[in-house]
């Protein structure tokens, strides 16, 4: 089952920087059908929503 994150960026630990933590954008979109019901479900473009099955482009 897919883990759903209610954020649009993920913190990634870096082995090569002295900064330690870097944020990168997540290539996802919110499911429009779930959004209408007040839920935030992130889906990879071109896949179906794991909650309701709606295709997300």
TIRO-2110 file (N, C-alpha, C; in Angstrom, 1 decimal):
// TIRO-2110
0.8, -1.2, 0.0, N, 1, A
0.0, 0.0, 0.0, CA, 1, A
0.9, 1.2, 0.0, C, 1, A
0.5, 2.3, -0.7, N, 2, A
1.2, 3.5, -0.8, CA, 2, A
1.1, 4.3, 0.5, C, 2, A
2.2, 4.9, 0.9, N, 3, A
2.1, 5.9, 2.0, CA, 3, A
1.7, 7.2, 1.5, C, 3, A
0.8, 7.9, 2.1, N, 4, A
0.3, 9.2, 1.6, CA, 4, A
0.9, 10.3, 2.5, C, 4, A
1.5, 11.2, 1.9, N, 5, A
2.1, 12.3, 2.7, CA, 5, A
1.4, 13.6, 2.4, C, 5, A
0.9, 14.4, 3.4, N, 6, A
0.2, 15.6, 3.1, CA, 6, A
1.1, 16.8, 2.9, C, 6, A
2.2, 16.6, 2.3, N, 7, A
3.2, 17.7, 2.0, CA, 7, A
3.6, 17.6, 0.5, C, 7, A
4.2, 18.7, 0.1, N, 8, A
4.6, 18.7, -1.3, CA, 8, A
6.1, 18.7, -1.5, C, 8, A
6.8, 18.5, -0.3, N, 9, A
8.3, 18.4, -0.4, CA, 9, A
8.7, 17.3, 0.7, C, 9, A
9.8, 16.7, 0.4, N, 10, A
10.3, 15.6, 1.3, CA, 10, A
11.7, 16.0, 1.7, C, 10, A
12.0, 15.8, 3.0, N, 11, A
13.3, 16.1, 3.5, CA, 11, A
14.2, 14.8, 3.2, C, 11, A
15.3, 15.1, 2.6, N, 12, A
16.2, 14.0, 2.2, CA, 12, A
17.6, 14.2, 2.9, C, 12, A
18.1, 13.2, 3.6, N, 13, A
19.4, 13.3, 4.2, CA, 13, A
20.4, 13.2, 3.1, C, 13, A
21.4, 14.1, 3.2, N, 14, A
22.4, 14.2, 2.2, CA, 14, A
23.7, 13.6, 2.7, C, 14, A
24.4, 12.7, 2.0, N, 15, A
25.6, 12.2, 2.3, CA, 15, A
26.8, 13.0, 1.9, C, 15, A
26.5, 14.0, 0.9, N, 16, A
27.6, 14.7, 0.3, CA, 16, A
27.7, 16.2, 0.7, C, 16, A
26.6, 16.7, 1.3, N, 17, A
26.6, 18.1, 1.7, CA, 17, A
27.0, 18.2, 3.2, C, 17, A
27.4, 19.4, 3.5, N, 18, A
27.6, 19.6, 4.9, CA, 18, A
26.4, 20.2, 5.5, C, 18, A
25.4, 20.5, 4.7, N, 19, A
24.1, 21.0, 5.2, CA, 19, A
23.3, 20.0, 6.0, C, 19, A
23.3, 18.8, 5.6, N, 20, A
22.7, 17.7, 6.3, CA, 20, A
21.3, 17.3, 5.7, C, 20, A
20.4, 18.3, 5.6, N, 21, A
19.0, 18.1, 5.1, CA, 21, A
18.7, 18.9, 3.9, C, 21, A
18.2, 18.3, 2.9, N, 22, A
17.8, 19.1, 1.6, CA, 22, A
16.4, 18.8, 1.4, C, 22, A
15.6, 19.7, 0.8, N, 23, A
14.2, 19.5, 0.4, CA, 23, A
14.2, 19.4, -1.1, C, 23, A
13.4, 18.5, -1.6, N, 24, A
13.3, 18.4, -3.0, CA, 24, A
11.8, 18.3, -3.4, C, 24, A
11.3, 18.8, -4.5, N, 25, A
9.9, 18.7, -4.8, CA, 25, A
9.5, 17.3, -5.2, C, 25, A
8.3, 17.0, -4.8, N, 26, A
7.7, 15.7, -5.0, CA, 26, A
6.9, 15.7, -6.3, C, 26, A
7.1, 14.8, -7.3, N, 27, A
6.4, 14.9, -8.5, CA, 27, A
5.0, 14.2, -8.4, C, 27, A
4.1, 14.9, -7.6, N, 28, A
2.8, 14.4, -7.4, CA, 28, A
1.7, 15.4, -7.6, C, 28, A
0.5, 15.0, -7.7, N, 29, A
-0.6, 15.9, -7.8, CA, 29, A
-1.7, 15.4, -6.8, C, 29, A
-2.5, 16.3, -6.4, N, 30, A
-3.6, 16.0, -5.5, CA, 30, A
-4.8, 15.4, -6.3, C, 30, A
-5.4, 14.4, -5.8, N, 31, A
-6.6, 13.7, -6.5, CA, 31, A
-7.7, 14.7, -6.4, C, 31, A
-8.3, 15.1, -7.6, N, 32, A
-9.4, 16.1, -7.6, CA, 32, A
-10.7, 15.5, -7.0, C, 32, A
-10.9, 14.2, -7.1, N, 33, A
-12.2, 13.7, -6.5, CA, 33, A
-12.1, 13.7, -5.0, C, 33, A
-10.9, 13.3, -4.5, N, 34, A
-10.8, 13.3, -3.0, CA, 34, A
-10.7, 14.7, -2.5, C, 34, A
-10.1, 15.6, -3.2, N, 35, A
-10.1, 17.0, -2.8, CA, 35, A
-11.5, 17.6, -2.7, C, 35, A
-12.4, 17.2, -3.5, N, 36, A
-13.8, 17.7, -3.4, CA, 36, A
-14.4, 17.2, -2.1, C, 36, A
-14.0, 16.1, -1.6, N, 37, A
-14.5, 15.5, -0.4, CA, 37, A
-13.8, 16.0, 0.8, C, 37, A
-12.8, 16.9, 0.6, N, 38, A
-12.1, 17.5, 1.7, CA, 38, A
-10.8, 16.7, 2.1, C, 38, A
-10.5, 15.7, 1.4, N, 39, A
-9.3, 14.9, 1.7, CA, 39, A
-8.1, 15.3, 0.8, C, 39, A
-6.9, 15.2, 1.3, N, 40, A
-5.7, 15.5, 0.5, CA, 40, A
-5.0, 14.2, 0.2, C, 40, A
-5.1, 13.7, -1.0, N, 41, A
-4.4, 12.4, -1.4, CA, 41, A
-3.4, 12.8, -2.5, C, 41, A
-2.1, 12.5, -2.4, N, 42, A
-1.2, 12.8, -3.4, CA, 42, A
-1.0, 11.6, -4.3, C, 42, A
-1.0, 11.8, -5.6, N, 43, A
-0.9, 10.7, -6.6, CA, 43, A
0.2, 11.1, -7.6, C, 43, A
1.0, 10.1, -8.1, N, 44, A
1.9, 10.3, -9.1, CA, 44, A
1.2, 10.5, -10.4, C, 44, A
1.5, 11.5, -11.2, N, 45, A
0.8, 11.8, -12.4, CA, 45, A
0.8, 10.5, -13.4, C, 45, A
-0.4, 10.2, -13.9, N, 46, A
-0.5, 9.0, -14.8, CA, 46, A
-1.0, 7.8, -14.1, C, 46, A
-1.1, 7.9, -12.8, N, 47, A
-1.5, 6.7, -12.0, CA, 47, A
-2.9, 7.0, -11.4, C, 47, A
-3.5, 6.0, -10.8, N, 48, A
-4.9, 6.1, -10.2, CA, 48, A
-4.7, 6.4, -8.7, C, 48, A
-5.7, 7.1, -8.2, N, 49, A
-5.7, 7.4, -6.7, CA, 49, A
-5.8, 6.1, -6.0, C, 49, A
-5.0, 5.9, -5.0, N, 50, A
-5.1, 4.7, -4.2, CA, 50, A
-6.4, 4.6, -3.3, C, 50, A
-6.9, 5.8, -3.0, N, 51, A
-8.1, 5.9, -2.2, CA, 51, A
-9.4, 5.7, -2.9, C, 51, A
-9.6, 6.4, -4.1, N, 52, A
-10.9, 6.3, -4.8, CA, 52, A
-10.8, 5.7, -6.2, C, 52, A
-9.5, 5.5, -6.7, N, 53, A
-9.4, 4.9, -8.0, CA, 53, A
-9.4, 5.9, -9.2, C, 53, A
-9.6, 7.2, -8.9, N, 54, A
-9.7, 8.2, -10.0, CA, 54, A
-8.3, 8.3, -10.7, C, 54, A
-8.3, 8.3, -12.1, N, 55, A
-7.0, 8.5, -12.8, CA, 55, A
-6.6, 10.0, -12.6, C, 55, A
-5.3, 10.2, -12.4, N, 56, A
-4.8, 11.6, -12.2, CA, 56, A
-3.7, 11.8, -13.2, C, 56, A
-3.9, 12.9, -14.0, N, 57, A
-2.9, 13.2, -15.1, CA, 57, A
-2.1, 14.4, -14.7, C, 57, A
END
